[in-house]
């Protein structure tokens, strides 16, 4: 017997399958053969790779450059803090070090909680496998654990069962299997054991096969196992999930780059500042006169002081508040996402969504309502449009917007009644259901659509069945393509209602219901009916014909041959899973935001095209060549050809799991940030591989939810676009406080650098630098993370994939702000030093003027940082209430360090400022904010100037 993956059993006849698998289909395998095959193929279970240990996961969180810089800063801060505590009793350094350590612990904890998506996905995948199976062994039927199945086992499939392994059907009786979890197709697949298919038949077209994890929804059958465990289609998906590499998000990459840049820059600047301070010290000449030993003994105080200044600058250059503010900002963004029906499972995914350039969206349930609905009816030579939403039994019936006549309404009611009775689906009210409209269908979705149609005409199953009780039926069969139910009517006779394929039903009719009465059907009638059917089918509607036959007395035997002839044709019902009404506008918003939408579905090409045209995803007048691609066509393309086509393709139909992964990989190679949506097991590898995977919360499988970065609570594409907007806002806010912190920290470094180069003395003490770092890096930066976004957030194109957080405009702005802040602070310091002298209390007062000017100007700078382009006059000075509280709190802390004696004079060395000093400080502290606003006005004028 060949290995599990060497033979395409779908292309073999049943007897060839049995021969290939060396099994007697009437007897099954014996116990000895089962043991041998388990030894050869292993158990019917999914392999699982070992999970990393706690310490491996912890190291993965700490092994990041910015985090290591923070840890180093905390250690140095503790050392310097101990020296300072021994000298003056100050504990500020300990507070700063404690804050850094807390930030590192918080980030590591959050990261570890978010880990393990693939492992959770595999655990959910294993739960979905059928735990038991009814199998024929040694001529007897017995129930065994599904994990003990082997290739060659003969299994029985019944309604409600999960298929326990990949199988080739050998018998099928009205068998239908829901394969949506694998193929994405919304309608259960009718199976035919006798079919022999080509080897290249798409997964969704293999009507003679069944697959592990899918569900039997109707009928029964018998099948022989062809693949187990990791060799099943289910297992191949599990392997792809395991092998898929985690892609770092753009935010992770950019923050890592920023951390490395700041770390290297801080070390270089600290070295320069330290050397300059030592060289500028008067004791430097001792080195030349008396040698190194004498120099260090004389200049020991200077060395310690400059070392402390250099360390303080190192801590200032790496904004330790950055990681905490990013974490808090992303967490708050997650809460806003939940309000927008999107649950984020992975923090950096919030930002990634905002940089998305392509959304690869599943059709069923995401672009559509995942509810089959009759949208068009043909009765009495009239095409009737049916409005409504989902399963809600409310809607309008019209012809080109006109009211229908009584004859048409009579035929419509007859069709609705027949469709209701000729089926088993039920419409139930569900006020608190996840679908939101308060209704759900129990049973076959196609029959459910007819039940909803009847509800829109005021017909309900309970009342109608009481008047027309069912007495017999002829079940649906794939060969006949129709179903019949027989009812006692209210006149004492009987009536048979038939629904099925239009071309076959019309051939069985000799009469037609028209103008309120029954007459003989003509060839012209047949032509009009078939033309109406063709037009509906061309619009990708699933069309059912409805007919009936009255009886005074029933035949002795109720058979298809006796009942399904001499029928009265009633009409056609065209149904489809309709597009969500809000999705069209959402796609338009995405397009204006520079985000392309591509439909990726397991459904048929024609259905996908019809929905796409309804959503304006496709231009109805444009040719489809190069825009629509099937999975089979994709398999025939080499990577280079597909990479050239991928920018133009808007629809992928009848795709396989491997196709979805290939689509995502190609888009990523083309430089896109790709979001992939999905709900089935088949979607999991692509969800994991995409920059951001989006799973469906209502219709999604556990596997897709555990693998994805984001889960939609309402399964709605429009929620993705809302989440994209929120992601853009969050990333913009991160840029704002990075810009703010960077401009403030660089200005602080520049103040000391210039002062040391020109021998102006130290404008700021070590403790002043540290308290500035705590005051200006904390609350105002967090308030910037709570901005509501600029008004043109969804008009801007996505950011370039390789654009760093600190781009060109931000660098120019940082340079301008550095000059403005440094100039203002040094001016205040020099004026104060000129008034009071350069030593003792006089120097402390000058340093206090510099400290207040710097701290207050940075707080005003926080206001100007609320938008990168729009001035405060456009966005409103007080429109962010969190900023008012943050700045007010920071101002209180600054003033406390100046005016409270035990805090200002004794710990920080500050001197209280009087009216004379404030007369200098007040004008200077407004200079940086005014410069920032003028810079934005100039940039906005250039931005808004007409081009061309």
N, C-alpha and C positions, 0 to 999 in steps of 0.2 A: 504494500500500500504506500502511495506517495505521501510526502509530507503535506501538512495542512495547507500551505500557501502555493503549492505547485499547480493545482488544477482549478480551472474555472468551472465549477460544478453547474453553474447556470446554463452553460452551453452544452450540457450532456443530457441525454434522455434518462428517464428514471432508472431503467435497467442498467445503463452505463454507470450511473452514480453508485448503485448498489455493488456493481462489479469492482469499481475503483476503490470503494471503501471496504470491500470484502465482508459484506454483511447480507444475511438473508432478511429481507424486509418483513417477512411473516413471522420470524422467530426472534430477531434481534441478536445481540452479542451474548455470549455466555460469560460467566464470572471470571474464568481464567483469561479470556481475551481482554476483558476490561482491565484486569490487573496489568497485563503486558502493555496495553496502550497508555495507561496512566504513567507507567515507568518511562514510556517513550516520549509522550507529549506533555506530561505534567498535569496538574489539576486544572480544572476550569475556573481559574481565579486570576486576578490581576496582580502582577508583580509590583512590589513597592520598594523604592529605594530608601535606604536608612536616613532618618532625619538627623540634621546636625545637632551636636550636643549644646547644652546651655552655654558653655564657655565659648564654643565656636560661634554661636550666634551673638554673644556679647562682644567678642572681639570684632566681629563683622560690623557692629555698630560703632565701636571706638576707633577702628582703623580708618579714620578719615582725617585728612590734613588739618582742616579747620578745628576739629575736635581735639586733635593732638596739640595744636597751638594753644587752645584753651586750657588743656590740662597743664601744659608747660607754664602758661601764664599764672595759673592758680598756684603751682608749686613755688614759683619765684615770688609771687605776691605773699605767700605764707612766710617765706624766708625773710623778705624785707619787712613784712609786718611784725615778725618776731623782734627784729632789730629795732624797729621804730617803737614797739611796745616797751622794750627794755629801756629805751632812751627817754620817751615822753609819756608812755602809758596810753598812746593812741591805738585804737582798735579798728580804724577804717580799713586797713589792708586786710584784716581778717574777714570783715564783712564782704569786701570785694571778692576775696578768694572763695568764701562760702557761696556767694551767688554764682560764681563760675562753676563750682563743683555741682551745685543744684541743677544748673542748666545741662551739664553733661549727663547727669543721671536721668533727668527728664527725657532728654532726646533718646538715650539708649533704651529706656523702658518703653517709650512709644514705638520705637523701631522694632523691638523684639515682639511686641504685641501684634504688629502688622505682618510679621513674617509667617512663613509656612503655608502660603496660599496653595501651592502645588500639592503639598501633602494633604491638606484638607480636601482639595478637589479629588484626589485619588481615593480618600476615605469615603467621600460621598459617592464616587463612581462605583466603588465596591458595594455600597449599600443598595444601589439600584439593580444589581444583578439578581435574577430570580433565585431565591434560596432553595427551592425544591423543584423537581420536574417529574412528570409522569412518563416513565420510560418502559419500553418493551425489551425484556431480557430473558433469554431462555424460553421464549414463548409465553411469558407471563408479564402482565402489566404490574409495575411496582413504582412506588414513590421513592425517589432517592434525592440526596442533596445535589443541588445543581453543580457544585464544585467537583462532584465525582463523575460527571459526564465526560465521554471521550468521543473522538471522531468515529463515526459508524454507529453510534447509539441511535435507536429509533424512538422518537419522542412524540407524545400526543399534545396537540395544541387546542385549547378550548377558550371560549369567550371569557375575558377577564384575566387570562394568564399573561405573564411576561414570557417572552421567548427566552429560554435559558442559555442558548448558545447560538452561534451562526449555523443555520440549517438550510438544506435543500428540501423543498416540499415534495412529498410523494403522493399525498392526497389532499384535496381542498374542497370543502363544501361551504359555499357562501362565505369564504374566509376573507376577512378584512383585518389588516394590521395597521395600527397607528405608528408610523415611523417618523413623526415630526421631530423627535429628539435627535434622530440621525440625519435626516434629509432636509428638515425645515418645511416639508410639504404639509399644508394645513388639513388636507383631507386624507382619511384612512385609505390605504392602498388595497385594491381588490387583488387577491392572489389567485394564481392559476398554476397548479402543480404540473399540468401537462405541457406548459410552454417550454420551448427550447430557445434560448436567447443567444445573441452574439456575445463574444467574450468582452467586447468593449462597451456593453450596456452600462449606462450610468446607474449609480447606486439606487436612485429613486425609481428606476424603471425595471428593476429586477423582480418581476412579479412571481417568480418561482422560488424565491428565497425568503428567509426570515433572518432577523439579526438580534443578537443578544441585547436585552434591555428594552426592546420595543414591546408594544402591548396588543394583544388580540382583542379587537373591539366587537367582532361579529363572526358567527359561524364557528367552524372547527376544521381541524386538519391533522395530518400526520407528516412527520418530517424526519430526515436523517441528519445527524450532526456532522458538519463538515469542518468546523473550526472551533477551538476552545481557547479560553484564557487570553493571553496576549496576542494570539493569532486572529482573534475575532476583529470585526470592524471597531467594536467597543475598545478592545485591547490596543489596536493601532492608535486610537485617539489617546489612550492613556500613555502610550509610549511617546507620542508627540508632546504631551504635556510635560513628561519627565525630561525630555531632551531639549525643550525650548529654553533658551537662555533668557534670564531677566535683563531687560534693557533699562539702564539708568534713565530716569526722566530728565528732561532738559533742565529743570530747576536743580536737581542733584548735581548735574554736570557743572552748571554755572556757579553754584555756591561753592563747589569744590575748587573751581578755578579761582574764584574770588578769595577763598581762604588761603590758597597757595600764594596768590599775588600779595595779599595783605601780610601774610606771614613773612615772606622774603623781604618785602618793602620795610616792614617794621624792624627787622633785624639790621638791615642796612642803615636805616635812619637812626636807629638807636646807637649804632656804632659811631656814626658820624657825629651825632650830638654829644655823645660821651667823650670822644677824642677832642672835639672842639672845646668843650667845657674845661677839660684838663689842660689843654694847650693854652687857653686864655687865662688860666689861673697864674697869679704872679709867682707862685712857687715853682713854676715850670723851669725857670732858669737854674734852679738848684741842681737839676739833673746834669747840666753841663759843667757846673762848677764843682760839685761834690760827689756826683755819681748816683746811681739808682737807689742805693740803700738810704742815703741821706734824703733823697727826694721823697721816697715813700713815707719816711718817718715824719717829714715836714708836711706833706700834702695828703696825709691819710684822711683828714676830714673832707677834703675836696673830692677825693676818689669815692668815698662812700656816698656823698651827696650826689655826685654825677651818676654813680651807678643807680641810685634810687630814681633819679630823673629819667635815665635811660629805660629802666624797667617800667616806670609809669607810662612812658611813651609807648613802650611795646604793648602794654595792656590797652592803652588808648587806641593804638593803630589797629588792633584786632578787636572790633566791637563785640564784646562778649554778649551783649544784648541781642545781637543779630539772630543767633540760633533760637533763642527763646521767643523772640518776637515772630520769627518765621513759623515756629511750631504753633504758637497761640493764634496767629493769623490764619494758618491753614485749618486749625481746629474750629475756629469761628466760621471759617468758610464752609466747613463740613456741615455745621448747623444750618447755615443758609441754604446749602444744597438740599438738605432734608426738607426744608420748607418748599423747595422747588421740585420735590418728588424724586430726588436723587440721593442715594445713600453711598457715601464714599468709604471704601474699605481700606484705602491706602493713601495716606496723607499727601504725598507729592503728586498724586493723580489730580488733585484740585487744580494745580498749576498747569499740568500737562494738558488737561482738557482745554484750557484757555489758549494754548498754542497750536491747537489742532488745525490742520489744513485740509484733511479729508475725513469724512465720516462714512464708513462702510456699514450701511444699515441693512439689517434683515427686513424683510417685507412683512411677514405675518405678525401682527400684534404690535409692531413698532410704527411702520408707515400705515398699516391698516388696523382695523379694530379687533381683529381676530374673532370676528363674529360673522358667520355667513348670513347674508341678508338679501332678500328678494328686492331688486331695484327696478326690474322691468317685467311687465306681464303682457302677453299677447292673448286677447280674447275678442271674439266678435269682430274680427278684421281690424282691431284697434290695438295699437301699442300704447300701453299705459305706464307712466313713470310712477314709481313708488318712493316716497321720501321717508325719512326717519333716521334713527341713530341706534346702532347696535341691536340689542334684543328688546328694547323698549317698544311695547305694542301701540305705538302712536305714530301716525304718518299721514301724508296726503296722497291721494290718487288723482292724477291729472294727465291730460294729453296736450302737450305743447302749452301748458299753463291754463288750459280751458277745463271747465267743469264737465264731468262725464254724464252721458245720458243714462236713462233708466235701464235700457237693454244691456249696455256695457256693464253697468253695476250689477245687474242680475247674473251675467256670465262670470263676473269677477267674484261674486259671492259663492257661486257654484264651484269655481276653481279653488277658492280658499277652503271651503268645506271639504272638498275631495282631498286636497293636499293634507289637511289636518287629520282626516280619518285614515288615510292610507300611509300610516307611519306610527312610530312608537315614541317619538320625542315629546317631552313635556316642557312647558314654559312655567317657571316658578319665580315667585317674587322673593327677592333677597335684599331687603332694605339696607343691610350693613355689609353687603358684599364688596369684594375688592374692585369689581368692575365699575362701581360708582353709579350705575343707572338703576340699580335696584332689581334687575331681572337676570335670570340665567336659564340656559337651556340644558336639560338633562337628556342625553341621548345623542344620536347622530346629528352633526351640525347642519347637514343638508336638510334633513327632516325638520330640524329646529327652525330653519329659515321659513319653511312653509307654515309652521305653527305660529311664528311671529306674524306672518302675513295674515293669517286668519284672525289673530288678536287685533290687528289694525282694522279689521272689518267687524269687530265685536263678536267674534266666534271663539268660544272657549271649549277645550276638550271635554270637560266634565258634562256640560250641558248638551253638547253635540252628540257625544257618545250615548247619553241617556236616550236621546231621540233616535239614534242610529247605532244600536249596539252591534259590535262585531260578532259574527257567528263562525267565520272561517277565514283563512288566508292562504295565499300562495307566496312563500317567501321570495325575497330577492335572490336571483342567481346571476352570476357574471355573464353566462352565455345568453340568457334571455334579456338581461339589462333592464329588468322591470320588476315591480312588486305589485301584488293585488291583495286587497282586503275585501271581504264580503260582509254586508251589514243588512239587518232588517230595517226597512224604512217605516215611516210613520203611517203609511197607507196599508200596511199588512203584507206588502211584497218584500222584495229583496233588491239590493243594488250592489254591484261590484265597482270599486274604485281602483283605477290603475294609474301608476306613475312610472316613468322610465325614460329611456332614450327617445327623443322626438322622432327620428327617422323610422324607428321600429314601431312606435305607437301609432303614428299616422298610417302606416301600412295595415294596421289591424282595425282601423275605423272605417265604417261605411256610412256614418252620419256625423253631423256637426251641430253643436248648440250655437245658434245665431239668432239675433233679433228676438230673444226671449222664447224661442221654440226650437224644436229639433227638426232638421231637414236632411235630405240626402247630401252627402259630401260630393263635391265635384273635383275634377282635376285642377280647376283654377283655385279651389280652396286649398288643395294639397300644395300647389305651387306657392301660394301666399304664406302658408304655414312654414314650409321649408325655407322660404326666403327670410321670414322673420327669425327662424332658428339660426340661419347662417349669420345674420346681422348681429344677433346676440352673442353667438359664439365668437365672431370676429372681434367683439369688444371684450373678449376673455370672460364672458359670463358662463357659468355652469348652468345648462338649460335642461329642464325637466318638462316633459309633456304630461298632461293630466287628462284622463278620459274616464268614462263610466259606462256601465251596461245594466239596465234594469231587468229584473226577473220577476215573473209572477210566482214561479216555483223554481227552486234550485235543482240543478242536476244531481243525480244520485252520488256522483263522485266529483269532488271539487278539485279539478286539475287545471293546469295552465291552458291546455288545449281546449277544454270545455268553456272556460270562463273568459279567456283573453282573446275574444273575437267578436265581430259585429259591434264594436265599441262606438260610443258617441264622443267625438272629440270636443274637449272643453277649452283648452288653451295651453299656453307655454308660460313657465315661470323661469326667469333668468336671475340668477343669484351670484353674488360675489362677496368676498370678504372686502368690504368697502374701505376706502381710504379714510383716515381720520381727518375731519374737517379742518383742524388747526394745523395739520402738517404742511399744507401748501404754503401758508404764510411763514412757517418756521423754516422751510427750505429756502424761501426767498430771503429771509433775514440772514441765513447762513451764507447764501451766495453773495449778498452785499457785504458780508464780513470777510469775504475771500475764502470761504470754506466750501469745498466741493462735496456733494453728496453722491454716493454710488450705492445702488441697490444690489445686495448680495443675497440671493434667495435660492432655495431648493425647488421652488415652484417652476411651472412651465414658462417658457419664453413669452408666449402670447399674453398670459396673465400678468406677468411682470411689466410688459410694455403697456398694457391697458392702464394699470395702476399708475405707472410712471407718467403717462400722458395726463391723467386726471390730476396728478400732483404738480404738473408743469416741470417735472424732472426731465422730461423729454419734450422737445418741440414737435408738435404733431405734423408739421410740414417738413421737417428735416429728415434726410435719409437715415436709416438705422445701421448702415454698414460702418463697422468700426466703433459703434456706440453700444451695441448689444452683443454680448459674448456668452455662449453657453459653456458649461464645464467641459463638455466633449471637445469643443473648439479650442478651449484653453489648453487642454492636454496635448493638442497637436502643435502648439506654438513653442518654439524654443525661447529661452530666457531673454535673449537679446531682442527678438521681435516683440515679445510681450512688453518688455520694458519701454519700447517705443510707443506702444499702443495704450499703455495703462492710463496716460493722462486724459485720454478721450473717452474711455469706456465708462458709461453711466449705469449699465445694467449687466449683472452677472446672473444667469439663470441656470437652474439644474446643476448647481455646484456641489462638489464633494468637500469633506473636511480638508483634504490636502489642497484643493483649489483655494480655499479660503486662506490658508496659511501662505500659499504662494502669492496671492494677491497682496496680503499685508507686507510680506517680505519685499516684494517688488516696489511697493509704494515707499517703504522706508529707505530702500536703496536709492530711490529717486529724490530723497531729501525731504519727504513728507513726514509730518507727525500724524499718524493714522489712528483713528478711533474705530474699533470694530464692535458692533452690537450683535447680540445673539441670545438664544434662549435654550438651545438644545445641547446635548452631549457633543454633537458634531461641531458645535461652535467653540468648544473649550480650548483647543490648541490655538486657534486664531485669536481668541480673547487674550490668552496668555502672551502670545507673540506680539500683539499690537502694542503701540505706545500706551494706549489705554483701552482696556476691555470693558465693555458696557453690557451687563446682563439684565435680563428681564425679571422683575420681582414677582409678577403674577404668574406668567406662563413659563418662567425659566426653571430649568432643572437645578438640583442642588450643585451639580458639577459646574455648570456655567456660573452660578452665583459665587461659589467658593473660588473659582479661578479668576473672575473679573476684578477690576479695580473699582468699578462703580456699579451699583444695582439701581435700576429705575423702579420706583414704587408703582408707577402707573403704566409701565411698558410703552411709553409714548416718546416718539422721536422729538416732539416739541420740547420735552423736558431735557433732552440732550442739548438742544440749542440754548435753553435757559441756563443749563449748567456750564456751557461754553462761555456765555456772557459772564457768569459768576467767576469762572476760572480766570478770565481776562482781567476782571476787576481785582481779584486776589493777587495775580502776578503784578499788575500795575501798582498795587499797594506795597508789595514787597520791594519793587523798584524804588518807590517813593521813600520808604524809610532807609533803604540801602543808600540812596542818594543823600538823604538827610544826614545819616550817621557818618557817611564817608566825608562829606563836605565839612562837617563839624570837626571830625577827628584830624583830617588833613590840616585844617586851619590851626588846630591846637599845636600840631607838630611844627607847622611853619612859624608860628609865633615864637616858640623857643629857638628854632633854628636861626631865624633872622636875628633874634636878640643875642645869641651867642656869637654869630658871625661878626656882628657890628659892636660887640662888647657893650651891650646895653644893660647887662645884668639879667637876672631871672625874673620875667614878668609874672610867673605863676609858680607856686610851690607844688611839691609832690602831692600833698593832701588836697590842694585845690584842684589839681588835675584829676585826682581820683573821684572827688565828690562831683565834679563836672561830668565825669564819665557815667556815674550812677544816675544823676539827675536828668541829663539831657538824652541819654541813651534809652531810658526806660519808658516812662508813661507817654511822652509825646510820640515816640516811635510806634508804640502800640496803638495810639489813637490814629496814626496814619494808616495803620492796617485795617481800620474800620471805616475807611472812606467808601462812599457809595459808587464811585466811578465817574469818569468823565462822560458828558452827554453823547459823545461820538464813539463809545466803546465798541458797538457792533457795526460801525461803518469802516473802521480801520481794518487793513489787511492783517493777516496773522504775522506775528513777528518772524523774521528770518530765523531758520533753525539754528544757525551758528552765531546769532547775535549774542554777545555777552551781556550780563546784567548791567555792567558799566559800559555803555556805548559812547559814541562820539559826542552827542549833545550833553550827556551826563558829565563827561570829562571836561568839556568846555565850561559847563555850569559850575563844576567843582572848583576849577581854576579861578573863575570869577568870584565865587563865594569865598574861597581861601584868601584872595587878595582883599576883598571887602572886610571880612571878619578880622584877619590879621592886622590890616591897616587900622581899623577902629580900635582894636584892643591895644595895639602898640602905641597909638596916639594917646589913649587914656593913661597908659602906664607912663609914657614919657612926660606928659603934663603933670601927673602926680609926682613923679620923681623930681621934676624941676621945681615943684612947689616945696616938697618936703625933704629932698635929699635922697641919698642912695643907701643909707644904712639904718638899722634899728626900726623904730616905729614909723619913720618917714618912708622907708622901703615897704613896710607892711601895708601902709595906707595906699601907696601907689599900686602895689600888687592887688589890694582889695578892689581898687577902681578897675583894674584890668579884669579881675575875676568876675565882677558884676557885669561889666560890659560884655564879656564873652558869654556868660551864662544866659543873660537876658537876650542878647542878639541871637543866640542859638534857639531859644524858645520862640522868638518871633520868626526865625527861619523855619520852624516846624509848620507855621501857618502857610508860608509861601511854598512849602514842599507838598501841599495837599493836591496839587496838580502839576504835572511836568510842563504843560503848555498853556493852560488856562489861568489868567490872573484871578486874584481874589474877587475882583469886581464881577467876574462872570460866575464863579461858583458860590459866592457868599462867604463873608468872613466868619459868620457864626453858624454855618450850616452843619458842621460836625460838632455835636454837643460833647462828644468824648474829648475833643481837643481842648475845650474850655476847662474841663475838670483836670486834664493832664497838665496843662500849662499853669493853672492856678495852684495845683499841688506843688509843682516844681518851683514856682516863684516863692511860695511860703518856705520851702526848704532852703533856697538860696538866701532869702532875707534872714532866716533863723541863723545861718552860719555867719552872718555879718553883725546882727544886732543882739543876739543872745550872748552875754559875756562868757558864760561857762562853756559855750559851744564855739562861738566865733573867735574870741581872743585867746582862750586857753588851749583849744584843740587845733583850730585851723589857722591861727595867727592873723585873722582878719581884724580890721579896724572899722568902727562904725563910720558911715559916710554922712556928711552934712549937706546942706543946700548947695554949697559951693561945688562939692564933688559931683553931686547929681546934675548940676548945670552942665558939666562936661560929659558925664556918662549918658544922660538921656538922649541927646542928639546922636551920639555915636552909636548907640545900640540899635537905632532904627536904620542905620546906613545899609547893612547887609540885606535886610528885608526889602528896602526900596530898590537896591541894585537887582535883586532877584526878580522883582515884579517888572522892572524896566526890561530886563533880559527876556522875560516871557512875552511881554508886549511886542518887542522887536521880532522875536521868533514867530509869534502868532500872525503878525502882519505879513511876514515872508511866507508863512504857511498858507494864508488865505488869499494871497495875491493871485489873480487869474493867470493861468498858464497859457502859453501859445499866443 
